[in-house]
């Protein structure tokens, strides 16, 4: 099989910037694009019928103001890029240093590793096809003859199989494995934080998406957010390009979980078992020690911390409902940023 049929050389995803640096920048861009969408929905009233809580509830129960959350988010994201010497954003600097260290360890080796993986995968595919060609005739199926009569060359089928496995099938499974590992890490540390007095920032109401900041202790933020994805990347063997998708999705999911909208066409609920409603339960006083999972509900279900009784959740939300003014906001006014 010719090696050029599965070439792994590729230019950067974005011209003028390496894939590694893109992995640091893209999560920030995804954060603001997704947050901006839900902020527009909030201010225009679009999709208002799908809101989890009234604006009066959010204004009354959010312990942190919009302005403060916006300031913290900008500070943290600036520290992610420029690493200022500020104690408040030190844990974000640690996350960037962790990312730079991980990137440096693999710098210059990824192309060589890709070539090696392709060669190993091609050898395994060739062995499977050779075994199939030897076994299938026992059942009356002449595999090679069928390929020849259908106009396909045996080697071309092997090459196509390698390409499908290398570029699509294996990466999908790797990304899924990375998410499962990262989610298990997050679940364990998140639950641990709620079993002692160190976790003091539990809010009874999720903050609007654009204001989702990193109001957590420095080491806790590094351990939960930074190391979880880093460990997931390491265990699943993700490449730098795959890690771009992982971190971008993580940023998107973080905003989505705090957006305050339950959209009827959200496929993530069916695939992952989680959605904004699932995570919102965790932000309520009556659900604080349930629904710790970020990407999947499987760990909550296994460990007995899953609160998914929709009727009971609806009853508890009605009980804590706060009436809103004629404009949809408390006292009929708009929220201040």
NORHULIN-V907758 format. One record per residue. RES is the residue in one letter. PHI is phi in degrees with one decimal (* if undefined). PSI is psi in whole degrees, -180 to 180 (999 if undefined). BURIAL is 1 if it has 9 or more other ideal C-beta (glycine too) atoms within 8 Angstrom, else 0. Layout:
RES&PHI&PSI&BURIAL / RES&PHI&PSI&BURIAL
//
This chain:
X&*&129&1 / X&-68.6&139&0 / X&-70.7&-25&0 / X&-72.4&-8&0 / X&-75.5&-17&1 / X&-131.4&40&1 / X&-58.2&136&0 / X&-104.2&-1&1 / X&-69.7&136&0 / X&-153.3&146&0 / X&-74.4&170&0 / X&-63.2&150&1 / X&-61.8&-39&0 / X&-116.2&127&0 / X&-59.2&135&0 / X&86.1&0&0 / X&-142.1&137&0 / X&-72.1&158&0 / X&-61.1&-35&1 / X&-63.5&-48&1 / X&-69.1&-30&0 / X&-64.1&-33&1 / X&-66.5&-22&1 / X&-85.4&-32&1 / X&-88.7&-38&1 / X&-61.1&-41&1 / X&-57.8&-35&1 / X&-67.5&-44&1 / X&-62.6&-43&0 / X&-62.7&-40&1 / X&-56.3&-50&1 / X&-75.1&-35&1 / X&-64.5&-46&0 / X&-68.1&-43&1 / X&-63.0&-41&1 / X&-60.2&-39&1 / X&-60.1&-48&0 / X&-73.8&-28&1 / X&-67.2&-39&1 / X&-62.4&-43&1 / X&-59.0&-41&1 / X&-66.1&-42&1 / X&-82.2&-25&0 / X&-96.4&-15&0 / X&84.3&1&0 / X&-66.4&138&0 / X&64.6&19&0 / X&-60.1&-27&0 / X&-68.6&-12&0 / X&-104.4&12&0 / X&-74.5&144&1 / X&-77.2&-36&1 / X&-135.1&154&1 / X&-71.6&159&1 / X&-64.7&-31&1 / X&-62.6&-40&1 / X&-61.6&-46&1 / X&-64.6&-42&1 / X&-66.1&-36&1 / X&-79.1&-31&0 / X&-108.3&-19&1 / X&-67.6&124&1 / X&-80.8&-16&0 / X&-117.2&137&1 / X&-73.7&161&0 / X&-60.4&-43&1 / X&-61.8&-42&0 / X&-66.4&-43&0 / X&-64.2&-40&1 / X&-63.5&-43&1 / X&-62.3&-44&0 / X&-64.9&-43&1 / X&-61.5&-45&1 / X&-64.4&-40&0 / X&-62.1&-45&1 / X&-66.4&-40&1 / X&-72.3&-32&1 / X&-65.9&-40&1 / X&-65.8&-30&1 / X&-62.9&-32&1 / X&-94.8&-40&1 / X&-113.4&-9&0 / X&52.9&57&0 / X&-69.4&155&0 / X&-85.5&71&0 / X&-119.1&129&0 / X&-62.7&-34&0 / X&-62.7&-38&0 / X&-105.8&23&1 / X&-63.4&-35&1 / X&-69.0&-28&1 / X&-69.1&-38&1 / X&-61.9&-39&1 / X&-62.4&-38&1 / X&-64.3&-42&1 / X&-66.7&-43&1 / X&-60.4&-37&1 / X&-62.9&-44&1 / X&-64.4&-41&1 / X&-63.5&-40&0 / X&-65.6&-45&0 / X&-63.9&-38&1 / X&-67.4&-39&1 / X&-65.7&-35&0 / X&-63.5&-33&0 / X&-103.2&1&1 / X&-64.2&132&0 / X&82.8&-6&0 / X&-107.4&-13&0 / X&-67.6&-42&1 / X&-62.6&-43&1 / X&-64.1&-40&0 / X&-65.7&-37&1 / X&-61.0&-46&1 / X&-61.3&-39&1 / X&-66.3&-43&0 / X&-64.3&-39&1 / X&-64.0&-43&1 / X&-62.8&-43&0 / X&-64.6&-45&0 / X&-63.8&-42&1 / X&-62.2&-40&1 / X&-63.8&-39&0 / X&-69.6&-41&0 / X&-63.8&-42&1 / X&-62.1&-39&1 / X&-65.9&-40&0 / X&-66.0&-43&0 / X&-65.4&-39&1 / X&-65.2&-40&0 / X&-65.5&-41&0 / X&-64.4&-41&1 / X&-64.8&-26&1 / X&-87.5&-29&0 / X&-89.6&-41&0 / X&-58.7&-36&1 / X&-58.2&-24&1 / X&-64.8&-25&0 / X&-99.8&10&0 / X&91.2&7&0 / X&-107.4&116&0 / X&-95.2&94&0 / X&-60.3&-47&1 / X&-64.3&-40&0 / X&-64.8&-41&0 / X&-60.4&-44&1 / X&-63.3&-40&1 / X&-67.3&-46&0 / X&-66.5&-30&0 / X&-82.3&-1&0 / X&87.5&7&0 / X&-102.3&137&0 / X&-85.3&142&0 / X&-58.2&-43&1 / X&-64.4&-37&0 / X&-67.3&-34&0 / X&-66.7&-40&1 / X&-60.9&-47&1 / X&-62.6&-42&1 / X&-63.0&-41&0 / X&-62.9&-43&1 / X&-61.9&-44&1 / X&-61.9&-45&1 / X&-62.2&-44&1 / X&-65.7&-47&1 / X&-71.4&-43&1 / X&-89.8&-21&0 / X&-126.6&-60&0 / X&-67.8&-53&0 / X&-63.0&-45&1 / X&-59.2&-38&1 / X&-62.6&-45&0 / X&-66.6&-36&0 / X&-65.3&-45&1 / X&-62.8&-42&1 / X&-62.4&-42&0 / X&-64.3&-41&1 / X&-62.5&-41&1 / X&-65.9&-42&1 / X&-63.0&-45&1 / X&-64.9&-47&1 / X&-61.7&-40&1 / X&-67.9&-37&1 / X&-62.9&-42&1 / X&-62.5&-49&1 / X&-61.1&-43&1 / X&-59.6&-48&1 / X&-61.4&-48&0 / X&-71.7&-36&1 / X&-64.0&-45&1 / X&-66.2&-40&1 / X&-59.8&-39&0 / X&-63.7&-28&1 / X&-89.2&0&1 / X&-104.4&4&0 / X&-139.0&179&0 / X&-85.3&2&0 / X&-72.8&-27&0 / X&-90.6&93&1 / X&-108.9&6&0 / X&-109.5&28&0 / X&-71.7&123&0 / X&-108.6&139&1 / X&-72.4&-9&0 / X&-142.5&130&1 / X&-64.9&142&1 / X&-80.9&152&1 / X&-52.5&148&1 / X&-54.5&-44&1 / X&-67.1&-17&1 / X&-103.4&11&1 / X&-68.2&105&1 / X&-106.1&-179&1 / X&-106.2&65&1 / X&-86.3&68&0 / X&-135.6&161&1 / X&-62.3&145&0 / X&-53.2&-54&1 / X&-67.9&-34&0 / X&-65.3&-41&1 / X&-63.8&-40&1 / X&-65.8&-45&1 / X&-66.2&-42&1 / X&-79.8&-52&1 / X&-84.4&-45&1 / X&-77.9&-56&1 / X&-70.1&-28&1 / X&-62.1&-50&1 / X&-70.2&-37&1 / X&-61.7&-43&1 / X&-66.3&-40&1 / X&-62.2&-41&1 / X&-62.7&-42&1 / X&-67.8&-46&0 / X&-64.0&-42&1 / X&-87.5&-7&1 / X&70.0&37&0 / X&-68.5&144&1 / X&-81.5&172&1 / X&-59.6&-42&1 / X&-64.1&-40&1 / X&-66.6&-36&1 / X&-65.2&-27&1 / X&-60.1&-47&1 / X&-63.6&-41&1 / X&-62.6&-49&1 / X&-70.7&-36&1 / X&-64.8&-43&1 / X&-64.7&-40&1 / X&-60.4&-41&1 / X&-65.6&-44&1 / X&-61.7&-44&1 / X&-66.4&-36&1 / X&-62.1&-45&1 / X&-67.6&-44&1 / X&-60.0&-40&1 / X&-64.2&-25&1 / X&-108.2&10&1 / X&-73.1&-25&1 / X&83.5&10&1 / X&-121.5&137&1 / X&-112.4&100&1 / X&-83.1&139&0 / X&-69.5&-18&0 / X&-110.5&34&0 / X&-86.5&107&0 / X&-73.9&-14&0 / X&-65.7&-29&1 / X&-62.4&-43&1 / X&-70.3&-34&0 / X&-83.8&-43&0 / X&-106.6&-18&0 / X&80.8&5&1 / X&-125.5&154&1 / X&-162.4&-179&1 / X&-56.0&-34&1 / X&-66.1&-42&1 / X&-59.5&-47&1 / X&-74.5&-32&1 / X&-61.7&-33&1 / X&-56.7&-39&1 / X&-65.3&-25&1 / X&-85.4&-6&1 / X&-91.2&152&1 / X&-61.6&-30&0 / X&-88.3&-3&0 / X&-130.9&18&1 / X&-59.8&-34&1 / X&-104.3&32&0 / X&-135.0&168&1 / X&53.4&57&1 / X&-80.5&-21&1 / X&-61.8&146&1 / X&-102.4&-51&1 / X&-100.7&-27&1 / X&-138.7&158&1 / X&-96.7&-1&1 / X&-62.2&-39&1 / X&-69.9&-37&1 / X&-63.2&-40&1 / X&-67.8&-41&1 / X&-67.5&-40&0 / X&-91.6&1&0 / X&77.3&24&0 / X&-112.4&15&1 / X&-85.4&124&1 / X&-110.7&98&1 / X&-126.9&16&0 / X&-76.5&98&0 / X&-61.1&-38&0 / X&-65.2&-44&0 / X&-68.0&-39&0 / X&-62.4&-44&1 / X&-62.0&-40&0 / X&-64.5&-44&0 / X&-66.8&-36&1 / X&-68.7&-39&1 / X&-63.9&-38&0 / X&-64.0&-34&0 / X&-98.9&9&1 / X&-64.8&139&0 / X&-114.2&131&1 / X&-67.8&153&0 / X&-121.7&162&1 / X&-73.9&179&1 / X&-63.1&-24&0 / X&-89.7&-2&0 / X&95.3&2&1 / X&-127.3&155&1 / X&-57.1&135&1 / X&61.3&17&0 / X&73.1&13&0 / X&-106.4&163&0 / X&-86.7&151&0 / X&-70.7&149&1 / X&-93.3&144&0 / X&-99.8&999&0
//
